[in-house]
């Protein structure tokens, strides 16, 4: 059987320069009339941070109302991420068979229902159930949005579009806890989930009117055997798993700070419910700077160079973080400052690695996006459920976890770099 990599040798960025030469001859590989899809994809990607971060300021009140501990409530984050991860394996093949638009509309309708359930929950078990529903549905828009961007652009333009998605996505982690804190203070914690209900409804409406990017000839079978064959091909691909794991581990070096935000804000820094911006706004600033640089470099540097520079920046940031934790006192500047530089490097690598991974399976981008989402969200779920409870709001533990995740990610990329030359 001839593999996709033999038919499409540019997969995984092996010959990405060929698109540049075609552009130089005046050939555009970006479909006309689809550039507005970047905005839709960005709004869909923002749903995750809103679902995770918006209710963090409400943790103390939710704990009191449901009579549960902080560690138990933290499982509502982990179970959301697990549901998100496993459902990506379903939404991707559906997006490759029925199209991106239908998946967006159906998944956002279900997400809206889950948000209503969370807002009306009368006990913790009910609340957990509807968080699972939210997670199962939120991944649909995430997967379809990624595939939609790659459908509509050539490799370099897709990197640029992914960077622009990240610029808008970067607003969500800053806005979510601030908006959540304001809603909590003025209307109670349930108002956060009524806001998510409104946001899900808005995305459903937008999905109805977007242009379908999956052409009929590229629609794929959803027979379980055919789907399993593609997943096995992705799992045994020489680059795909390592690409996804490298970016997942690098992101974990930041995500454990986000998942443990209540501990960072309340216990480590001694701040209050309205001070979550001290953590999230600098992180967003780093994302915006890194995504802007990544967008500018998309047509100037090959993906491999951009990714390597991003890892160098993250290693420098982790070194500064280690020095700060050993030789300075705990403060907003000393704890959060190194994270900003780390996030700049992270934002440099994420768009490039995402496109390289999608191009490993050029005829099954929805399925490829599913595998990406599954591995990334399983990593996040593991961090939220297993790593965060072990940090105990100790600065040195946060730094050690970041160094561990980054070291694994960098080693994977070094191995990949040799293969992609």
MOTA-V532334 format. One record per residue. N is the residue number from 0. RES is the residue in one small letter. PSI is psi in degrees with one decimal (* if undefined). D_CENTER is the distance of its C-alpha to the mean C-alpha in Angstrom with 2 decimals. Layout:
n:N res:RES psi:PSI d_center:D_CENTER
n:N res:RES psi:PSI d_center:D_CENTER
//
This chain:
n:0 res:x psi:132.7 d_center:33.81
n:1 res:x psi:130.5 d_center:32.35
n:2 res:x psi:160.9 d_center:28.70
n:3 res:x psi:-29.8 d_center:26.22
n:4 res:x psi:-27.4 d_center:26.06
n:5 res:x psi:-38.1 d_center:29.84
n:6 res:x psi:-37.3 d_center:29.82
n:7 res:x psi:81.5 d_center:26.90
n:8 res:x psi:-10.2 d_center:27.35
n:9 res:x psi:-4.4 d_center:24.72
n:10 res:x psi:144.5 d_center:21.96
n:11 res:x psi:23.1 d_center:19.60
n:12 res:x psi:13.9 d_center:21.05
n:13 res:x psi:-31.8 d_center:24.48
n:14 res:x psi:45.9 d_center:26.30
n:15 res:x psi:-21.2 d_center:23.96
n:16 res:x psi:-20.4 d_center:26.90
n:17 res:x psi:-33.5 d_center:28.67
n:18 res:x psi:-33.7 d_center:26.67
n:19 res:x psi:-40.2 d_center:27.78
n:20 res:x psi:-37.1 d_center:31.37
n:21 res:x psi:-38.1 d_center:31.17
n:22 res:x psi:-35.8 d_center:29.83
n:23 res:x psi:-23.8 d_center:32.76
n:24 res:x psi:7.4 d_center:35.06
n:25 res:x psi:13.4 d_center:33.77
n:26 res:x psi:122.8 d_center:31.76
n:27 res:x psi:129.4 d_center:28.51
n:28 res:x psi:12.8 d_center:25.98
n:29 res:x psi:124.5 d_center:23.94
n:30 res:x psi:136.7 d_center:25.10
n:31 res:x psi:148.2 d_center:26.98
n:32 res:x psi:12.7 d_center:25.97
n:33 res:x psi:3.3 d_center:22.25
n:34 res:x psi:-26.1 d_center:20.96
n:35 res:x psi:-14.5 d_center:20.37
n:36 res:x psi:-24.1 d_center:17.65
n:37 res:x psi:-42.0 d_center:15.35
n:38 res:x psi:-43.8 d_center:15.82
n:39 res:x psi:-45.4 d_center:15.23
n:40 res:x psi:-37.5 d_center:11.95
n:41 res:x psi:-43.4 d_center:10.87
n:42 res:x psi:-36.3 d_center:12.34
n:43 res:x psi:-39.8 d_center:10.69
n:44 res:x psi:-26.4 d_center:7.11
n:45 res:x psi:-16.4 d_center:8.82
n:46 res:x psi:-37.4 d_center:9.97
n:47 res:x psi:-55.7 d_center:7.41
n:48 res:x psi:-37.8 d_center:8.34
n:49 res:x psi:-40.7 d_center:11.79
n:50 res:x psi:-28.9 d_center:12.15
n:51 res:x psi:-45.3 d_center:11.37
n:52 res:x psi:-25.8 d_center:13.01
n:53 res:x psi:-30.7 d_center:15.76
n:54 res:x psi:2.3 d_center:17.98
n:55 res:x psi:-42.8 d_center:17.90
n:56 res:x psi:-17.1 d_center:21.09
n:57 res:x psi:-0.2 d_center:22.76
n:58 res:x psi:-49.2 d_center:22.63
n:59 res:x psi:-42.6 d_center:26.32
n:60 res:x psi:-37.7 d_center:27.67
n:61 res:x psi:-40.7 d_center:25.83
n:62 res:x psi:-42.6 d_center:27.18
n:63 res:x psi:-45.9 d_center:30.63
n:64 res:x psi:-39.9 d_center:30.67
n:65 res:x psi:-1.5 d_center:29.60
n:66 res:x psi:53.2 d_center:31.52
n:67 res:x psi:167.8 d_center:28.80
n:68 res:x psi:167.2 d_center:27.63
n:69 res:x psi:-42.9 d_center:24.54
n:70 res:x psi:-35.3 d_center:23.54
n:71 res:x psi:-42.3 d_center:24.03
n:72 res:x psi:-32.3 d_center:22.03
n:73 res:x psi:-23.8 d_center:19.10
n:74 res:x psi:-21.6 d_center:19.15
n:75 res:x psi:-25.1 d_center:18.10
n:76 res:x psi:-46.8 d_center:14.65
n:77 res:x psi:-41.1 d_center:14.80
n:78 res:x psi:-31.7 d_center:16.26
n:79 res:x psi:-45.9 d_center:13.70
n:80 res:x psi:-38.3 d_center:10.96
n:81 res:x psi:-44.2 d_center:13.67
n:82 res:x psi:-41.2 d_center:14.53
n:83 res:x psi:-47.0 d_center:11.08
n:84 res:x psi:-51.8 d_center:11.11
n:85 res:x psi:-33.3 d_center:14.71
n:86 res:x psi:-21.1 d_center:14.71
n:87 res:x psi:-31.3 d_center:12.41
n:88 res:x psi:-18.3 d_center:15.52
n:89 res:x psi:-45.1 d_center:17.61
n:90 res:x psi:-34.8 d_center:15.86
n:91 res:x psi:-54.9 d_center:15.49
n:92 res:x psi:-36.7 d_center:19.26
n:93 res:x psi:-38.5 d_center:20.09
n:94 res:x psi:-31.2 d_center:18.32
n:95 res:x psi:-19.5 d_center:20.35
n:96 res:x psi:-48.8 d_center:23.47
n:97 res:x psi:-6.9 d_center:23.57
n:98 res:x psi:159.7 d_center:21.41
n:99 res:x psi:-38.5 d_center:18.18
n:100 res:x psi:-46.2 d_center:19.99
n:101 res:x psi:-40.1 d_center:21.45
n:102 res:x psi:-41.6 d_center:18.24
n:103 res:x psi:-47.6 d_center:16.72
n:104 res:x psi:-47.9 d_center:19.98
n:105 res:x psi:-45.9 d_center:20.51
n:106 res:x psi:-37.2 d_center:17.12
n:107 res:x psi:-30.0 d_center:17.19
n:108 res:x psi:-44.6 d_center:20.78
n:109 res:x psi:-40.2 d_center:19.99
n:110 res:x psi:-41.7 d_center:17.24
n:111 res:x psi:-42.4 d_center:19.96
n:112 res:x psi:-43.0 d_center:22.39
n:113 res:x psi:-37.6 d_center:20.24
n:114 res:x psi:-39.7 d_center:19.91
n:115 res:x psi:-42.7 d_center:23.68
n:116 res:x psi:-43.1 d_center:24.25
n:117 res:x psi:-40.8 d_center:22.44
n:118 res:x psi:-29.4 d_center:24.48
n:119 res:x psi:0.9 d_center:27.67
n:120 res:x psi:135.1 d_center:27.19
n:121 res:x psi:5.8 d_center:30.44
n:122 res:x psi:166.7 d_center:29.41
n:123 res:x psi:-38.2 d_center:26.64
n:124 res:x psi:-40.7 d_center:26.76
n:125 res:x psi:-42.3 d_center:26.46
n:126 res:x psi:-44.7 d_center:23.56
n:127 res:x psi:-41.9 d_center:21.76
n:128 res:x psi:-47.5 d_center:22.61
n:129 res:x psi:-25.1 d_center:21.12
n:130 res:x psi:-36.2 d_center:17.87
n:131 res:x psi:-44.1 d_center:17.77
n:132 res:x psi:-43.9 d_center:18.50
n:133 res:x psi:-47.2 d_center:15.67
n:134 res:x psi:-42.5 d_center:13.17
n:135 res:x psi:-34.9 d_center:15.07
n:136 res:x psi:-37.9 d_center:14.93
n:137 res:x psi:-30.8 d_center:11.56
n:138 res:x psi:-24.7 d_center:10.13
n:139 res:x psi:-49.1 d_center:12.91
n:140 res:x psi:-37.9 d_center:11.95
n:141 res:x psi:-47.9 d_center:8.36
n:142 res:x psi:-48.6 d_center:10.29
n:143 res:x psi:-36.5 d_center:13.23
n:144 res:x psi:-43.8 d_center:11.70
n:145 res:x psi:-47.6 d_center:10.43
n:146 res:x psi:-37.1 d_center:13.83
n:147 res:x psi:-42.7 d_center:15.65
n:148 res:x psi:-45.1 d_center:14.77
n:149 res:x psi:-31.7 d_center:15.99
n:150 res:x psi:-39.8 d_center:18.97
n:151 res:x psi:-5.6 d_center:20.14
n:152 res:x psi:155.9 d_center:20.10
n:153 res:x psi:179.3 d_center:21.51
n:154 res:x psi:-50.6 d_center:19.63
n:155 res:x psi:-40.5 d_center:20.18
n:156 res:x psi:-33.4 d_center:19.70
n:157 res:x psi:-39.8 d_center:16.39
n:158 res:x psi:-42.6 d_center:15.24
n:159 res:x psi:-43.5 d_center:16.67
n:160 res:x psi:-41.1 d_center:15.12
n:161 res:x psi:-36.9 d_center:11.54
n:162 res:x psi:-39.3 d_center:12.58
n:163 res:x psi:-36.2 d_center:14.00
n:164 res:x psi:-42.4 d_center:10.97
n:165 res:x psi:-34.0 d_center:9.30
n:166 res:x psi:-43.4 d_center:12.70
n:167 res:x psi:-41.0 d_center:12.58
n:168 res:x psi:-34.6 d_center:9.04
n:169 res:x psi:-22.9 d_center:10.35
n:170 res:x psi:-29.6 d_center:13.07
n:171 res:x psi:-47.7 d_center:11.35
n:172 res:x psi:-25.0 d_center:11.12
n:173 res:x psi:-43.0 d_center:14.71
n:174 res:x psi:-37.6 d_center:16.04
n:175 res:x psi:-55.1 d_center:14.85
n:176 res:x psi:-31.3 d_center:16.97
n:177 res:x psi:-48.3 d_center:19.70
n:178 res:x psi:-42.0 d_center:20.04
n:179 res:x psi:-40.7 d_center:19.79
n:180 res:x psi:-40.5 d_center:22.46
n:181 res:x psi:-45.9 d_center:24.66
n:182 res:x psi:-41.7 d_center:24.51
n:183 res:x psi:-47.5 d_center:25.24
n:184 res:x psi:-33.0 d_center:28.16
n:185 res:x psi:-29.9 d_center:29.68
n:186 res:x psi:-0.4 d_center:29.12
n:187 res:x psi:165.0 d_center:27.91
n:188 res:x psi:-26.9 d_center:24.72
n:189 res:x psi:-25.6 d_center:25.03
n:190 res:x psi:-25.4 d_center:24.66
n:191 res:x psi:-41.8 d_center:20.95
n:192 res:x psi:-24.2 d_center:20.55
n:193 res:x psi:-35.1 d_center:22.99
n:194 res:x psi:-43.7 d_center:20.80
n:195 res:x psi:-31.0 d_center:17.85
n:196 res:x psi:-45.6 d_center:20.59
n:197 res:x psi:-43.3 d_center:21.44
n:198 res:x psi:-42.8 d_center:17.94
n:199 res:x psi:-39.2 d_center:17.57
n:200 res:x psi:-40.1 d_center:21.06
n:201 res:x psi:-44.3 d_center:20.35
n:202 res:x psi:-34.7 d_center:17.51
n:203 res:x psi:-46.2 d_center:19.97
n:204 res:x psi:-42.0 d_center:22.63
n:205 res:x psi:-36.6 d_center:20.66
n:206 res:x psi:-32.0 d_center:19.86
n:207 res:x psi:-32.0 d_center:23.61
n:208 res:x psi:-1.5 d_center:24.41
n:209 res:x psi:161.8 d_center:21.94
n:210 res:x psi:135.0 d_center:23.34
n:211 res:x psi:132.5 d_center:22.71
n:212 res:x psi:-10.9 d_center:21.54
n:213 res:x psi:112.3 d_center:22.38
n:214 res:x psi:155.1 d_center:26.05
n:215 res:x psi:-37.6 d_center:28.41
n:216 res:x psi:-16.3 d_center:29.25
n:217 res:x psi:6.1 d_center:25.66
n:218 res:x psi:136.4 d_center:25.40
n:219 res:x psi:160.1 d_center:25.27
n:220 res:x psi:146.2 d_center:26.87
n:221 res:x psi:18.3 d_center:25.24
n:222 res:x psi:132.3 d_center:28.05
n:223 res:x psi:-38.1 d_center:26.75
n:224 res:x psi:-42.3 d_center:28.52
n:225 res:x psi:-41.0 d_center:27.00
n:226 res:x psi:-44.0 d_center:23.43
n:227 res:x psi:-37.1 d_center:24.10
n:228 res:x psi:-40.8 d_center:25.57
n:229 res:x psi:-40.7 d_center:22.47
n:230 res:x psi:-39.4 d_center:20.30
n:231 res:x psi:-38.9 d_center:23.02
n:232 res:x psi:-40.7 d_center:23.12
n:233 res:x psi:-41.7 d_center:19.44
n:234 res:x psi:-33.4 d_center:19.99
n:235 res:x psi:5.5 d_center:23.11
n:236 res:x psi:141.2 d_center:22.00
n:237 res:x psi:-21.9 d_center:23.04
n:238 res:x psi:-31.3 d_center:19.83
n:239 res:x psi:-53.6 d_center:16.92
n:240 res:x psi:-39.5 d_center:16.33
n:241 res:x psi:-37.9 d_center:16.80
n:242 res:x psi:-48.8 d_center:14.41
n:243 res:x psi:-42.0 d_center:11.47
n:244 res:x psi:-36.2 d_center:12.85
n:245 res:x psi:-44.4 d_center:13.43
n:246 res:x psi:-32.2 d_center:9.98
n:247 res:x psi:-43.4 d_center:8.89
n:248 res:x psi:-39.6 d_center:12.04
n:249 res:x psi:-40.0 d_center:11.72
n:250 res:x psi:-33.6 d_center:8.55
n:251 res:x psi:-28.9 d_center:10.68
n:252 res:x psi:-17.5 d_center:13.30
n:253 res:x psi:-38.8 d_center:11.69
n:254 res:x psi:-29.3 d_center:10.08
n:255 res:x psi:-25.6 d_center:13.63
n:256 res:x psi:-39.8 d_center:14.87
n:257 res:x psi:-47.3 d_center:12.54
n:258 res:x psi:-28.9 d_center:13.33
n:259 res:x psi:23.1 d_center:16.90
n:260 res:x psi:-42.9 d_center:17.15
n:261 res:x psi:-39.4 d_center:20.31
n:262 res:x psi:-40.3 d_center:21.96
n:263 res:x psi:-46.6 d_center:21.12
n:264 res:x psi:-51.5 d_center:22.46
n:265 res:x psi:-43.3 d_center:25.30
n:266 res:x psi:-48.4 d_center:26.57
n:267 res:x psi:-47.3 d_center:25.69
n:268 res:x psi:-12.7 d_center:26.20
n:269 res:x psi:33.6 d_center:28.52
n:270 res:x psi:-175.9 d_center:27.06
n:271 res:x psi:-174.5 d_center:26.96
n:272 res:x psi:-26.8 d_center:24.88
n:273 res:x psi:9.9 d_center:24.95
n:274 res:x psi:14.5 d_center:23.78
n:275 res:x psi:-21.5 d_center:20.03
n:276 res:x psi:-26.1 d_center:19.83
n:277 res:x psi:-27.5 d_center:21.25
n:278 res:x psi:-47.0 d_center:18.04
n:279 res:x psi:-35.3 d_center:15.41
n:280 res:x psi:-45.8 d_center:17.37
n:281 res:x psi:-37.9 d_center:17.91
n:282 res:x psi:-42.7 d_center:14.28
n:283 res:x psi:-40.6 d_center:13.61
n:284 res:x psi:-42.5 d_center:16.69
n:285 res:x psi:-41.8 d_center:15.46
n:286 res:x psi:-42.6 d_center:12.27
n:287 res:x psi:-44.8 d_center:14.71
n:288 res:x psi:-48.8 d_center:17.22
n:289 res:x psi:-42.1 d_center:15.13
n:290 res:x psi:-36.9 d_center:13.62
n:291 res:x psi:-44.4 d_center:17.25
n:292 res:x psi:-43.4 d_center:18.67
n:293 res:x psi:-41.5 d_center:16.37
n:294 res:x psi:-42.1 d_center:17.46
n:295 res:x psi:-32.2 d_center:21.04
n:296 res:x psi:-9.5 d_center:21.03
n:297 res:x psi:-38.2 d_center:19.68
n:298 res:x psi:7.0 d_center:23.30
n:299 res:x psi:-40.3 d_center:24.99
n:300 res:x psi:147.0 d_center:23.47
n:301 res:x psi:157.2 d_center:22.52
n:302 res:x psi:-39.0 d_center:18.98
n:303 res:x psi:-41.0 d_center:20.41
n:304 res:x psi:-44.3 d_center:21.96
n:305 res:x psi:-43.7 d_center:18.96
n:306 res:x psi:-43.3 d_center:16.92
n:307 res:x psi:-42.3 d_center:20.03
n:308 res:x psi:-39.3 d_center:20.51
n:309 res:x psi:-41.6 d_center:16.98
n:310 res:x psi:-37.2 d_center:17.78
n:311 res:x psi:-42.8 d_center:21.16
n:312 res:x psi:-43.3 d_center:19.82
n:313 res:x psi:-39.0 d_center:17.64
n:314 res:x psi:-40.5 d_center:20.74
n:315 res:x psi:-44.0 d_center:22.87
n:316 res:x psi:-42.3 d_center:20.73
n:317 res:x psi:-36.4 d_center:20.83
n:318 res:x psi:-42.1 d_center:24.58
n:319 res:x psi:-40.6 d_center:25.12
n:320 res:x psi:-42.2 d_center:23.32
n:321 res:x psi:-43.6 d_center:25.68
n:322 res:x psi:-42.8 d_center:28.69
n:323 res:x psi:-40.7 d_center:27.88
n:324 res:x psi:-22.6 d_center:27.55
n:325 res:x psi:-23.2 d_center:30.93
n:326 res:x psi:1.9 d_center:32.94
n:327 res:x psi:162.5 d_center:31.84
n:328 res:x psi:157.9 d_center:31.86
n:329 res:x psi:126.6 d_center:28.89
n:330 res:x psi:166.5 d_center:27.98
n:331 res:x psi:-43.0 d_center:25.14
n:332 res:x psi:-46.1 d_center:25.71
n:333 res:x psi:-32.2 d_center:25.97
n:334 res:x psi:-45.7 d_center:23.00
n:335 res:x psi:-31.5 d_center:20.49
n:336 res:x psi:-53.7 d_center:21.98
n:337 res:x psi:-26.5 d_center:20.83
n:338 res:x psi:-32.9 d_center:17.20
n:339 res:x psi:-46.2 d_center:17.38
n:340 res:x psi:-40.3 d_center:18.52
n:341 res:x psi:-43.0 d_center:15.96
n:342 res:x psi:-33.5 d_center:13.11
n:343 res:x psi:-48.0 d_center:15.17
n:344 res:x psi:-39.7 d_center:15.19
n:345 res:x psi:-42.7 d_center:11.49
n:346 res:x psi:-23.9 d_center:11.02
n:347 res:x psi:-40.0 d_center:13.88
n:348 res:x psi:-28.9 d_center:12.62
n:349 res:x psi:-48.4 d_center:9.07
n:350 res:x psi:-41.6 d_center:10.61
n:351 res:x psi:-44.9 d_center:13.62
n:352 res:x psi:-36.8 d_center:12.36
n:353 res:x psi:-46.4 d_center:10.23
n:354 res:x psi:-42.5 d_center:13.57
n:355 res:x psi:-41.6 d_center:15.71
n:356 res:x psi:-43.5 d_center:14.15
n:357 res:x psi:-35.2 d_center:14.55
n:358 res:x psi:-8.2 d_center:18.03
n:359 res:x psi:-24.6 d_center:19.02
n:360 res:x psi:72.0 d_center:19.61
n:361 res:x psi:-23.1 d_center:20.72
n:362 res:x psi:-0.8 d_center:22.45
n:363 res:x psi:56.6 d_center:19.77
n:364 res:x psi:-32.5 d_center:16.53
n:365 res:x psi:-44.2 d_center:15.51
n:366 res:x psi:-40.3 d_center:16.26
n:367 res:x psi:-42.2 d_center:14.57
n:368 res:x psi:-33.7 d_center:11.27
n:369 res:x psi:-47.3 d_center:12.11
n:370 res:x psi:-39.8 d_center:12.78
n:371 res:x psi:-51.8 d_center:9.59
n:372 res:x psi:-40.3 d_center:7.70
n:373 res:x psi:-51.0 d_center:10.65
n:374 res:x psi:-39.5 d_center:10.83
n:375 res:x psi:-43.9 d_center:7.38
n:376 res:x psi:-31.8 d_center:7.88
n:377 res:x psi:-39.1 d_center:11.50
n:378 res:x psi:-46.5 d_center:10.97
n:379 res:x psi:-40.5 d_center:9.34
n:380 res:x psi:-40.4 d_center:12.18
n:381 res:x psi:-40.4 d_center:14.65
n:382 res:x psi:-48.0 d_center:13.93
n:383 res:x psi:-38.8 d_center:14.32
n:384 res:x psi:-33.4 d_center:17.31
n:385 res:x psi:-43.1 d_center:19.10
n:386 res:x psi:-48.7 d_center:18.40
n:387 res:x psi:-44.6 d_center:18.26
n:388 res:x psi:-19.7 d_center:21.67
n:389 res:x psi:-7.1 d_center:23.22
n:390 res:x psi:-31.5 d_center:22.43
n:391 res:x psi:33.8 d_center:25.15
n:392 res:x psi:31.9 d_center:24.26
n:393 res:x psi:127.4 d_center:25.81
n:394 res:x psi:-44.6 d_center:24.68
n:395 res:x psi:-33.1 d_center:25.76
n:396 res:x psi:-39.5 d_center:23.61
n:397 res:x psi:-44.1 d_center:20.41
n:398 res:x psi:-43.5 d_center:21.56
n:399 res:x psi:-41.4 d_center:22.55
n:400 res:x psi:-42.5 d_center:19.25
n:401 res:x psi:-45.3 d_center:17.48
n:402 res:x psi:-40.7 d_center:20.24
n:403 res:x psi:-50.9 d_center:20.03
n:404 res:x psi:-43.8 d_center:16.36
n:405 res:x psi:-38.6 d_center:16.83
n:406 res:x psi:-45.5 d_center:20.11
n:407 res:x psi:-43.5 d_center:18.84
n:408 res:x psi:-43.9 d_center:16.10
n:409 res:x psi:-39.5 d_center:18.84
n:410 res:x psi:-40.6 d_center:21.34
n:411 res:x psi:-42.7 d_center:19.27
n:412 res:x psi:-38.3 d_center:18.80
n:413 res:x psi:-40.9 d_center:22.53
n:414 res:x psi:-42.3 d_center:23.43
n:415 res:x psi:-39.5 d_center:21.34
n:416 res:x psi:-40.2 d_center:22.82
n:417 res:x psi:-36.3 d_center:26.25
n:418 res:x psi:-33.2 d_center:25.53
n:419 res:x psi:-6.7 d_center:24.18
n:420 res:x psi:* d_center:27.23
//
